Amino acid sequence: MSNMKYEKAKRLAIYATFDKDGVVDDYILYCLNELHKVADDLAVVSNHELPCSEKNKLAMADWIYEREDSGYDMGGFAYVINSLVREGRLEQYDEIIFLNDSVFGPFYPFSEMFMKMDERKELDFWGVTKRGMSDFDGGDDTYPEHIQLYFYVVRKKLAHSSDFLEYWRTIAERVTDFRSAIINYEFAFTRYFAEKGYKWDVYCHTDDLVTERPNLNLSPYHYCSYELIKDKKCPLLKRKLFTGDFIEGRFCDGNDLKKAISYLAEHTDYNVDLIWAHILRVYRIGDIMKSAKLLEIIDPDGGSERHSPADVRVIDQWGTVLHESEKEKCRSNEAVYTVFISVEKRADLPFPLFEAEKNCVLENLLYDRSYMEKIAELFEKNPRLGVVIPPVQTFGKISRSLEKEMPIHRFNAFWCRSSLLSDDLLNDLESDKTGRVMQMMPLFAQRMGYYTEIVVNRNYAAGLLINTWKTAQDIWEISDSNPENDGDLDIEEMYDRSYLSKIRNFVKGKSRVYVYGAGHLACRVIRMLEGVRKPDGIVVSDKNGNAESICGYPVWEAARISVAGSSFIVAVGKKNADAVKCQLEAAGAVDCLLFG
């Protein structure tokens, strides 16, 4: 990455971080070193106490602050700003950079962005991206156009003003949970200072995403990171895109993140292994695979004779897939890669189903020597790739993942790096007759720092896609109770109609039913629930920052209602759902249904 020299204001950079395991990952260290190239001083504020081993990594920081976990990154920023004010040090800086650990990068030198924005002398504060006025929740309220606050810069006129100092002195009172942080900080910051006469703008303009219709104004970094990085030279990528929680199928095809990662690997100097190392440590492998679209289609331009290269051993657990002549020569313990197959021929299943399962393995994992060499090349090209599996079966019993129990769909064969298979694990695989050990392979690989990818033979892909399309159509026909429907399929509506039967069964005979949450998911639940019965109210952890009513129903604080004897549909997203359910059940809730 180039080191461009230019005249710059005296800057302080404040970097906020939190990690539940107390780890400072390498992507943070890289970002901090790059940040210090445009900042004279660097302050790192951690919302937890850092172990000495991790704290020692932060040698590039001029100051390290450690505090309790409250107020998210905003709380950390407020802590540093208020400390600097008390010490009389804030006024020595011309600009203050605010950045948190929710982003990877920079992919281009920060200096390039600062050189361009330095030309905008009229600005008092600026950021990287903005979101237009939006409905955010899909509810009644609209929220103002605003800078997205993962990165922003405040200049002297604002930084030294009484308006700025008062803001940071009082903001913590308005932020008590994640939702109040979004509404009272993320959405409010830009308008608050703009209304006081301070001028602002952003580095990356995405005019197509800013309209006069709030329901169409989507978040740029959620839906067009590839364009931002490639065409707008955006230096940062949001890490939460890998959770898969924030991208809606009704708005996009979901391929943006995969394209962005590929572009970074092929066209920038940034080491994408910094990204993989972090997300494999903190996110679920199933979510990573879905969000990053970890699937490769391989062109089988070779013969049809099925045998393996010398550096691949193939283990056929049930002896149903390999020919007798192939079994012995495929057992080399020195092989770099191992293919493990578990296709059982059962007397209680029809022969064509067994053939289909066997064919899924042969076509996608063992087609011929040339094809297998291409799979081996995938491993060589991607050092973080640990396991390769065939696609989900679109016949027989349709598989689904069961979150923690089964990270992804059921599969009955896989490739892996032989180094991942200890003798004990290999013995467990060979002796297990249930297939449960095999299903855990993506988790075993993840714990060792590797991801799992699906591979599909190009010739197999047509049947896979057509079967999937037919299944989706059949589900739609079953769930669509309106015979006059014009046939246009909205993914979210299709999901909701399928989920409606669960809600009907859940609320049957219940005396009090509340919806827990006040965001987009909660609004969806309310719309579905109204077709069955009206909710008794909307419940949130903290009313601070929430409206008095959502979709026409009163919003209650959990501490102010009688939880005992009540039932709840919890609509707060995957990240917080289990914790909310535990809290409600501990307080005496009859039962909870998790939505989303």
C-alpha positions in Angstrom: 0.0 0.0 0.0 1.5 3.3 -1.1 2.5 6.1 1.4 1.3 9.3 -0.1 2.7 12.5 1.4 0.5 15.6 1.8 -0.1 18.5 4.1 -2.6 17.5 6.7 -4.4 19.0 9.7 -3.4 17.8 13.2 -5.6 14.9 13.8 -6.6 12.6 16.6 -8.1 9.2 15.7 -10.3 7.4 18.2 -10.8 3.7 17.5 -13.5 1.9 19.5 -13.4 -1.9 19.9 -15.2 -4.7 21.8 -14.7 -8.5 21.6 -16.5 -10.9 23.9 -13.4 -13.1 24.0 -11.0 -10.2 24.7 -9.2 -10.7 21.4 -7.6 -8.0 19.3 -7.5 -9.6 15.8 -5.0 -8.8 13.1 -7.5 -6.9 10.9 -7.7 -4.4 13.7 -3.9 -4.0 14.0 -3.6 -3.5 10.2 -6.3 -0.9 10.3 -4.7 1.0 13.3 -1.3 1.1 11.6 -2.9 2.5 8.4 -5.0 5.0 10.5 -1.9 6.3 12.2 -0.6 7.4 8.8 -3.2 10.1 8.6 -3.5 10.8 12.3 -0.9 12.4 14.5 -2.3 10.7 17.6 -4.2 7.5 18.0 -6.5 6.5 20.9 -7.9 3.0 21.3 -10.9 2.6 23.6 -11.9 -0.9 24.5 -15.3 -1.6 26.0 -13.7 -4.4 28.1 -10.5 -5.0 30.0 -7.8 -6.2 27.7 -5.6 -9.2 28.6 -1.9 -8.2 28.7 -1.1 -10.3 25.7 -3.7 -8.5 23.6 -2.9 -5.1 25.0 0.7 -5.5 24.0 -0.3 -5.8 20.4 -1.4 -2.1 20.5 2.0 -0.6 20.5 1.0 1.8 17.7 -1.6 3.4 20.0 -0.6 6.6 21.8 -3.3 6.0 24.5 -5.4 2.9 25.4 -8.6 3.3 27.4 -10.4 0.4 29.0 -13.9 0.7 30.3 -17.0 -1.2 31.0 -19.2 -2.5 28.2 -21.9 0.1 27.9 -23.1 2.4 25.2 -21.5 0.4 22.4 -18.9 2.3 20.3 -20.7 5.6 21.0 -20.1 5.0 24.7 -16.4 4.5 24.0 -16.2 7.7 22.0 -18.0 9.7 24.7 -15.6 8.3 27.3 -12.5 9.5 25.3 -13.9 12.9 24.4 -15.0 13.7 27.9 -11.6 12.6 29.2 -9.8 14.8 26.7 -12.0 17.8 27.7 -11.3 17.3 31.4 -7.5 17.1 30.6 -7.6 20.2 28.3 -6.2 18.2 25.4 -9.1 18.3 22.9 -8.5 21.8 21.6 -5.0 21.0 20.3 -6.5 19.0 17.4 -7.8 20.3 14.1 -9.8 17.2 13.3 -11.0 14.1 15.1 -11.5 10.8 13.3 -14.0 8.3 14.8 -13.8 4.7 13.7 -14.9 1.4 15.1 -14.0 -2.2 14.7 -17.2 -3.1 12.7 -15.3 -2.7 9.4 -12.4 -4.4 7.6 -9.9 -2.3 5.7 -8.5 0.0 4.5 -8.3 -1.4 1.0 -7.0 1.9 -0.3 -4.7 4.3 1.7 -6.7 6.5 4.0 -4.6 9.3 2.7 -6.4 9.2 -0.7 -9.8 9.8 0.9 -8.5 12.5 3.2 -6.8 14.3 0.2 -10.1 14.4 -1.6 -12.1 15.5 1.4 -9.5 18.1 2.4 -10.6 20.0 -0.8 -14.1 20.4 0.8 -13.1 23.3 3.0 -16.8 24.2 3.7 -17.5 21.0 5.6 -17.6 20.8 9.4 -17.9 17.0 9.5 -18.0 14.2 6.9 -18.3 10.4 6.6 -17.8 7.6 4.1 -21.4 6.7 3.2 -24.9 8.0 4.0 -28.3 6.6 4.0 -31.3 8.6 2.8 -34.4 9.1 4.9 -35.8 5.7 5.6 -38.6 3.8 7.3 -35.9 1.4 8.7 -38.4 -0.8 10.6 -41.0 -1.0 7.9 -43.3 0.6 10.5 -44.9 4.0 10.7 -41.9 6.2 11.6 -39.4 7.6 9.3 -35.8 8.4 10.1 -33.6 11.2 8.7 -30.9 11.1 6.1 -27.6 10.5 8.0 -23.9 9.7 7.8 -23.3 6.0 8.6 -21.2 6.3 11.7 -18.7 3.5 11.4 -16.3 6.1 10.2 -16.6 9.9 10.4 -14.5 13.0 10.8 -15.2 16.2 12.8 -13.3 19.4 12.0 -12.2 22.2 14.3 -15.3 24.5 14.1 -17.5 21.7 15.3 -15.0 19.8 17.5 -14.2 22.9 19.6 -17.8 24.1 19.9 -20.0 24.1 23.0 -22.6 22.2 20.9 -20.1 19.3 20.4 -19.0 19.2 24.0 -22.6 19.2 25.3 -23.6 16.5 22.9 -20.9 14.1 24.2 -21.6 15.0 27.8 -25.3 13.9 27.6 -25.5 11.3 24.8 -24.9 8.4 27.1 -28.2 9.1 28.9 -30.1 8.4 25.6 -28.4 5.1 24.7 -29.2 2.1 26.8 -29.6 -0.7 24.3 -28.8 -1.5 20.6 -32.0 0.0 19.3 -31.7 3.2 21.2 -28.1 3.5 20.0 -29.4 3.2 16.4 -32.2 5.8 16.9 -30.5 8.3 19.2 -27.0 8.1 17.9 -26.7 6.6 14.4 -29.8 8.3 13.0 -29.8 11.5 15.1 -26.1 12.6 15.0 -26.2 14.1 11.5 -29.5 15.9 11.8 -28.7 17.2 15.3 -25.6 19.1 14.1 -27.0 20.0 10.7 -29.9 21.8 12.4 -27.4 23.8 14.4 -25.9 25.0 11.1 -22.9 22.7 10.6 -22.3 21.5 7.1 -21.7 17.8 6.2 -21.2 15.4 3.2 -19.8 12.0 2.5 -16.8 10.6 0.5 -18.8 8.0 -1.5 -22.0 9.2 -3.1 -24.7 6.6 -3.9 -27.4 8.8 -5.4 -29.4 5.9 -6.7 -30.1 4.8 -3.1 -31.4 8.2 -2.0 -34.9 8.9 -3.2 -38.0 10.8 -1.8 -39.5 7.4 -0.9 -38.3 6.3 2.6 -39.2 2.6 2.0 -36.8 2.5 -1.0 -33.8 4.1 0.6 -31.6 1.2 1.6 -28.3 1.2 3.4 -25.4 1.5 0.9 -23.0 -0.8 2.7 -25.6 -3.5 3.1 -26.6 -3.6 -0.6 -23.7 -2.2 -2.7 -20.4 -2.8 -1.0 -19.0 -4.2 -4.3 -19.8 -1.0 -6.2 -18.6 1.1 -3.3 -15.2 -0.6 -3.2 -14.7 -1.0 -6.9 -16.1 2.2 -8.4 -16.2 4.6 -5.4 -12.9 3.6 -3.9 -14.5 3.0 -0.5 -11.8 1.8 1.8 -13.9 -0.2 4.2 -16.3 -3.2 4.4 -18.8 -3.9 7.2 -18.1 -7.2 8.9 -21.7 -7.8 9.9 -22.5 -8.6 6.3 -21.1 -12.1 7.0 -23.9 -12.8 9.5 -26.5 -12.9 6.8 -29.0 -11.1 9.1 -29.3 -7.8 7.3 -29.7 -8.5 3.6 -33.3 -9.1 2.4 -34.0 -11.3 -0.6 -36.9 -9.0 -1.7 -34.4 -6.3 -2.4 -31.4 -8.0 -4.0 -29.9 -11.3 -5.2 -27.5 -11.5 -2.3 -24.3 -11.7 -4.4 -22.8 -8.4 -3.5 -20.6 -9.6 -0.7 -19.1 -12.5 -2.7 -18.3 -10.1 -5.5 -16.7 -7.6 -3.0 -14.5 -10.3 -1.4 -13.4 -11.6 -4.9 -12.6 -8.0 -6.0 -10.5 -7.4 -2.9 -8.5 -10.6 -3.4 -7.9 -10.0 -7.1 -7.6 -6.3 -7.5 -6.2 -4.8 -4.2 -3.2 -5.3 -2.0 -5.4 -6.0 1.0 -4.8 -9.4 2.6 -8.3 -11.0 2.7 -7.0 -13.6 5.1 -7.4 -10.9 7.8 -11.1 -11.0 7.1 -11.4 -14.8 7.1 -9.4 -15.2 10.3 -11.8 -12.9 12.2 -15.2 -14.1 10.8 -14.3 -17.8 11.2 -13.6 -17.1 14.9 -16.8 -15.2 15.7 -19.6 -16.1 13.3 -21.5 -19.3 12.6 -20.2 -21.3 9.6 -23.7 -21.8 8.1 -24.3 -18.0 8.2 -20.9 -17.3 6.6 -21.5 -19.8 3.8 -24.9 -18.4 3.0 -23.9 -14.7 3.2 -20.6 -15.1 1.3 -22.2 -17.5 -1.2 -19.5 -20.2 -0.7 -20.3 -22.3 -3.7 -18.2 -23.1 -6.7 -19.5 -24.5 -10.0 -16.8 -26.7 -11.7 -16.7 -27.4 -15.4 -16.1 -31.1 -15.9 -14.1 -31.0 -19.1 -12.5 -34.4 -18.8 -13.3 -38.1 -19.4 -15.9 -40.1 -17.5 -13.6 -42.7 -15.9 -13.8 -42.2 -12.2 -10.6 -42.5 -10.2 -8.6 -40.3 -7.9 -5.3 -38.5 -8.2 -2.4 -40.0 -6.1 -2.6 -37.3 -3.5 -6.3 -38.0 -2.6 -7.4 -40.9 -0.5 -11.1 -42.0 -0.8 -12.8 -43.8 2.1 -16.1 -45.4 1.3 -17.7 -46.1 4.7 -20.4 -48.5 3.4 -18.6 -49.8 0.4 -21.5 -48.7 -1.9 -19.9 -46.1 -4.2 -16.4 -47.2 -5.2 -15.8 -50.1 -7.5 -13.8 -53.0 -6.0 -10.8 -52.2 -8.1 -10.6 -48.7 -6.8 -10.9 -49.3 -3.0 -7.3 -50.3 -2.2 -5.4 -47.8 -4.3 -7.4 -45.0 -2.7 -6.3 -45.6 0.9 -2.9 -43.8 1.0 -2.4 -42.3 4.5 0.1 -39.9 2.9 -2.5 -38.2 0.7 -2.9 -34.5 1.0 -6.7 -34.7 0.7 -9.3 -37.1 2.0 -12.7 -37.9 0.5 -15.0 -39.5 3.0 -18.3 -41.1 1.6 -21.2 -42.4 3.6 -24.0 -43.5 1.2 -25.9 -46.3 2.8 -27.9 -48.8 0.6 -31.0 -49.5 2.7 -33.6 -52.2 2.2 -36.4 -49.9 3.3 -35.7 -47.3 0.6 -36.3 -47.6 -3.2 -33.3 -48.3 -5.3 -33.7 -45.1 -7.5 -33.3 -43.0 -4.3 -30.0 -44.8 -3.4 -28.8 -44.2 -7.0 -29.7 -40.5 -6.7 -27.8 -40.1 -3.5 -24.8 -42.0 -4.9 -24.9 -39.9 -8.1 -24.9 -36.6 -6.1 -21.6 -37.7 -4.6 -20.1 -39.1 -7.8 -21.1 -36.2 -10.0 -20.1 -33.4 -7.7 -17.1 -34.8 -5.8 -15.6 -37.7 -7.8 -16.6 -37.1 -11.4 -13.2 -38.0 -13.0 -9.5 -37.3 -12.5 -9.5 -33.9 -14.2 -12.5 -32.8 -12.1 -10.9 -34.0 -8.9 -7.8 -32.1 -9.7 -9.9 -29.0 -10.1 -11.2 -29.5 -6.6 -7.7 -29.9 -5.3 -6.8 -26.6 -7.1 -9.6 -24.9 -5.1 -7.8 -25.9 -1.9 -4.5 -24.7 -3.2 -5.9 -21.4 -4.3 -7.8 -20.8 -1.0 -5.6 -21.5 2.0 -8.6 -21.1 4.4 -10.7 -23.7 2.5 -10.8 -26.8 4.7 -13.9 -28.8 3.7 -15.8 -29.2 0.4 -19.3 -30.8 0.3 -21.9 -31.6 -2.4 -25.0 -29.5 -2.8 -28.2 -30.0 -0.8 -30.3 -32.9 -2.1 -33.4 -31.7 -3.8 -35.0 -35.2 -3.7 -36.0 -37.6 -1.0 -36.0 -36.0 2.4 -35.2 -32.3 1.9 -32.5 -31.4 4.5 -32.4 -28.3 6.6 -29.8 -27.0 9.1 -30.6 -27.1 12.7 -28.5 -24.1 13.9 -26.1 -25.3 16.5 -26.8 -29.0 16.0 -26.3 -29.1 12.2 -24.5 -26.0 10.9 -25.6 -26.6 7.3 -27.7 -29.0 5.2 -27.3 -32.8 5.6 -24.6 -34.2 3.3 -23.2 -37.7 2.9 -19.7 -37.1 1.5 -17.0 -34.5 1.8 -13.5 -33.6 0.8 -11.1 -32.2 3.4 -7.5 -31.5 4.0 -6.1 -34.7 5.5 -4.4 -32.6 8.2 -7.9 -31.9 9.7 -8.5 -35.5 10.3 -6.9 -36.8 13.5 -6.8 -40.5 14.0 -9.6 -40.2 16.6 -11.8 -38.2 14.4 -11.3 -40.5 11.5 -12.2 -43.5 13.7 -15.3 -41.6 14.9 -16.4 -41.0 11.3 -15.8 -44.6 10.3 -17.6 -46.1 13.3 -20.6 -43.6 13.3 -23.7 -45.1 11.7 -25.9 -42.1 12.2 -24.0 -39.5 10.1 -24.0 -37.0 13.0 -20.2 -36.9 13.1 -20.0 -36.1 9.4 -22.4 -33.2 9.9 -20.1 -31.6 12.4 -17.1 -31.5 9.9 -17.8 -27.8 9.0 -17.6 -27.0 12.7 -14.5 -29.0 13.3 -12.8 -27.2 10.4 -14.0 -23.8 11.6 -12.5 -24.4 15.0 -9.2 -24.9 13.2 -9.6 -21.8 11.2 -11.0 -23.1 7.9 -14.3 -22.6 6.1 -16.5 -25.0 4.1 -17.6 -24.6 0.6 -20.2 -26.3 -1.7 -19.1 -27.6 -5.1 -21.4 -28.4 -8.0 -20.6 -30.1 -11.2 -21.8 -27.8 -14.0 -23.7 -30.7 -15.6 -25.4 -31.3 -12.3 -26.4 -27.7 -11.8 -29.3 -27.6 -14.2 -31.3 -30.3 -12.4 -30.4 -28.8 -9.0 -31.7 -25.4 -10.0 -34.8 -26.7 -11.7 -35.7 -28.9 -8.7 -35.1 -26.0 -6.3 -37.3 -23.7 -8.4 -40.1 -26.3 -8.5 -39.9 -26.8 -4.7 -40.1 -23.0 -4.2 -43.1 -22.8 -6.5 -44.8 -25.7 -4.7 -44.3 -24.1 -1.3 -45.7 -20.8 -2.7 -48.8 -22.6 -4.0 -49.4 -24.3 -0.7 -48.9 -21.1 1.3 -50.8 -18.8 -1.0 -54.4 -18.7 0.3 -55.5 -16.1 -2.2 -56.7 -17.7 -5.4 -56.7 -14.3 -7.1 -53.0 -13.7 -6.5 -51.3 -12.3 -9.6 -48.4 -14.7 -9.2 -45.7 -12.1 -8.3 -43.6 -13.6 -5.6 -42.2 -11.4 -2.8 -39.6 -13.5 -0.9 -40.5 -11.9 2.5 -44.2 -12.4 2.0 -43.7 -16.0 0.9 -41.7 -16.6 4.1 -44.3 -14.9 6.3 -47.2 -16.9 4.9 -45.3 -20.1 5.5 -44.6 -19.0 9.1 -48.2 -18.0 9.7 -49.2 -21.5 10.6 -46.7 -21.5 13.5 -48.1 -18.3 14.8 -51.7 -19.6 14.6 -50.7 -22.7 16.6 -48.7 -20.7 19.1 -51.4 -18.2 20.0 -54.2 -20.7 20.2 -55.8 -20.6 23.7 -53.3 -18.0 25.0 -54.7 -15.3 27.3 -52.0 -12.7 26.7 -49.7 -12.6 23.7 -47.0 -9.9 23.3 -44.6 -9.2 20.4 -41.1 -8.6 21.8 -39.1 -6.2 19.7 -39.8 -2.9 17.9 -37.8 -3.2 14.7 -38.5 -4.5 11.2 -39.0 -8.1 12.3 -41.6 -7.1 14.9 -43.5 -5.1 12.3 -43.7 -8.2 10.1 -44.9 -10.3 13.1 -47.6 -7.8 13.9 -48.9 -7.9 10.3 -49.1 -11.6 10.4 -50.6 -11.8 13.9 -53.4 -9.3 13.1 -54.8 -12.0 10.8 -55.3 -14.3 13.8 -55.7 -12.0 16.8 -54.5 -8.6 18.0 -51.3 -8.6 20.1 -51.8 -7.3 23.6 -48.9 -4.9 23.1 -45.3 -4.5 22.0 -42.6 -5.1 24.5 -39.0 -3.8 24.5 -36.1 -4.0 26.9 -35.9 -0.2 27.2 -38.3 2.4 25.9 -35.6 5.0 25.6 -35.4 5.8 21.9 -38.5 3.8 21.0 -41.9 5.2 19.9 -45.0 5.2 22.1 -46.6 2.9 19.6 -45.6 0.5 16.8 -48.1 -0.2 14.0 -50.8 1.3 16.2 -50.1 -0.8 19.3 -48.7 0.5 22.6 -45.0 -0.1 23.4 -44.3 -1.4 26.9 -41.1 -1.7 28.8 -40.5 -5.3 29.9 -39.9 -4.3 33.5 -43.4 -2.6 33.6 -45.6 -5.5 32.5 -46.6 -8.8 34.0 -44.4 -11.2 32.2 -45.6 -14.1 34.3 -48.5 -16.0 32.6 -47.9 -14.2 29.3 -46.7 -15.6 25.9 -44.2 -13.8 23.6 -43.3 -13.9 20.0 -39.7 -12.8 20.1 -38.7 -10.8 17.0 -35.3 -9.3 17.7 -33.0 -11.1 15.3 -30.8 -14.2 15.7 -28.1 -12.4 17.7 -30.3 -11.5 20.7 -33.3 -13.9 20.5 -31.9 -16.7 22.8 -30.9 -14.2 25.5 -34.3 -12.5 25.4 -36.1 -15.9 25.6 -34.0 -16.9 28.6 -34.8 -13.6 30.4 -38.6 -13.9 29.7 -38.7 -17.5 30.8 -36.8 -16.7 34.0 -39.4 -14.0 34.7 -42.2 -16.5 34.4 -43.3 -16.3 30.7 -45.5 -19.2 29.7 -43.6 -19.7 26.4 -41.8 -18.0 23.6 -41.8 -18.4 19.9 -38.7 -17.1 18.2 -39.3 -15.4 14.8 -36.6 -15.0 12.2 
